[in-house]
Amino acid sequence: MFQACLYSKVNQRPYLPVFSLYNLNITILKSSLLLSLCILGIAIALPIQADSYAYITNQGSNDVSVIDLSKNTVITQVPVGKSPVGVAASSRLARVFISNVDGQSITVIDMNTNKVISETPVAGTPVGTVLSPDSSRLYVADWFEDRILELDTSDMAVLRQVKVEKAPAGMTASPDGKHLYVANRDSNDVAVVDLATFRITSRIAVGNHPFGLTISPDGNWLHVVNVQDNSLTAINLQNDEIFTVAVGEHPYCAAVSPDGKTVYVTNTQADSVSVIDVLKKKVTRTIKVGSFPEGINYDNATHRIYVANWFDNSVSVIDARSNQLEATIPTGTQSRAFGQFIAEATH
C-alpha cells in the first residue's frame, strides 16, 4: 500500500459518454420546451448547488466522505477505487475526480447524486490531481513514472503527457490557465509546464522534498511546502523574489486565503497548522489540529479552513477570522484529501 506516514521509506517512494442520436433528440425537445415556457413567462427552477461540500479521500477505507459544510456533517460515504489519495472537485462540472493510487485509476463522482459515474484505468501511480481553471482538463501526477498526464474531463481520454522530474506530487494551475506548476519531491524543484505546448519551460529550485503547493488567487505568488526542510518557499512569479519561512515538523500541504495575504500549512508530525503572513514573511500563529494533518483547503464562503487528519480519521475545522479550532468531523479511515477537495456553492 502507498503509505503517506511511512516517510522513512522515501527513497522507495512509498507515501503515499457516447452522445447518441436519441440523446440529441431528447436534448432538442427539452430545449424547445424550456424556450416555450420562458416565452409564456413561466418560471423555471434550474438545478444549482446551494451549499458547499468537501470530498475527503480516505485511503484506508477506500471511500470518500462527503461533508455538508453548512452543517459540518458527513452526509454520505462514497466507495471508490483502492487507496484514494488525490482529489479535484469542480462545481462547474458538478464532478469530483479521485486518484486511486493502488487501484491505478481515476474515479469520477457526480456531485448531484454522490454516485460514481465512471472509473478510468491509469497506467502508473496516480497521486496528485488538479483541474484547469475552466475544468476542461484534468492533470494527474504519475508518481513512479515521473510524468504528468492531461485528460479530457468530458470523456476521460488521455490527451498528452510530459516527463517532469523525480516523484511528481502536488500541482497547481495558474489562474489564467497558461501554466502548470509541479512539485517534484525527489529532485527538489518545481517544474513549470506551458499548457499550450505541454512542455517544461523552466524549473525553480526550492527546499528538500517539495510536496504540496498552492498559488494565490491573483496568480502572483506560488507557495511550496518542503517536507524535509520544515519550511515553505514563497515565490513571486512577477519579479522572481523568493523567501523561505520555517514552519512545523514535516509539513505537507498548503492553502491560501482569498486575498492571498495568508498561507496555511499542515505539519504532519507536529499535529498543527502554521499560519503565515505573506507580507511579514513569518509565522504569526500555530493552531493545534488532529493527528497527522495532510490535505488543507480554505472555504471562501464561510472563511473556514478544513484539514484532513490521517491518524485521527477526521477533519479539523478552523475559523480563519479568529484562527481558532471550531469543530472536528469524524470521517473514514486514513483521511488524506490531497488537492482541491472543497466544491463551493454555485448561485
Secondary structure, DSSP 8 states (H G I E B T S, - for coil): ---SS-GGGGGG--------HHHHHHHHHHHHHHHHHHHTT---------S-EEEEEETTTTEEEEEETTTTEEEEEEE-SSSEEEEEEETTTTEEEEEETTTTEEEEEETTTTEEEEEEE-SS-EEEEEE-TTSSEEEEEETTTTEEEEEETTTTEEEEEEE-SSSEEEEEE-TTSSEEEEEEGGGTEEEEEETTTTEEEEEEE-SSSEEEEEE-TTS-EEEEEETTTTEEEEEETTT--EEEEE-SSSEEEEEE-TTSSEEEEEETTTTEEEEEETTTTEEEEEEE-SSSEEEEEEETTTTEEEEEETTTTEEEEEETTTTEEEEEEE-SSSB--EEE-EE----
